[in-house]
């Protein structure tokens, strides 16, 4: 996550925030049987906050029985 955040140009606290978001997105992807989890863009606001601006998520239909809450 650190290498990716750095390569995307995040620095300082924004890099830490981006790393945290990436790790949480990975956990979401794995735990909810995602076949697609797209964030575009992952952006830094003028006050230094990292946010996911748009998200697309698809869950594997074959895992529906495990993902009732979704």
C-alpha positions, 0 to 999 in steps of 0.5 A, a space after each residue: 500500500 505504501 509503494 502504491 500510494 507513493 507511486 500515485 503521488 500522495 505525500 505525508 498525511 495524505 499518503 497515510 490516508 491513501 494507504 489506509 483506504 487501499 487496505 480497507 478496499 482490499 479487505 472489502 474486496 476479499 470479504 464480500 466476494 467482489 468481482 469488481 471494486 473500482 475507485 476512480 478517482 482516488 483524490 486529495 482535496 485542497 485541505 489534504 483529505 483523501 477521498 474516493 470520488 466514485 465507486 463501482 462494485 460488483 459482487 459475485 452472484 454465486 456468493 449471494 448466499 454469503 452476502 445477505 446484508 449486501 
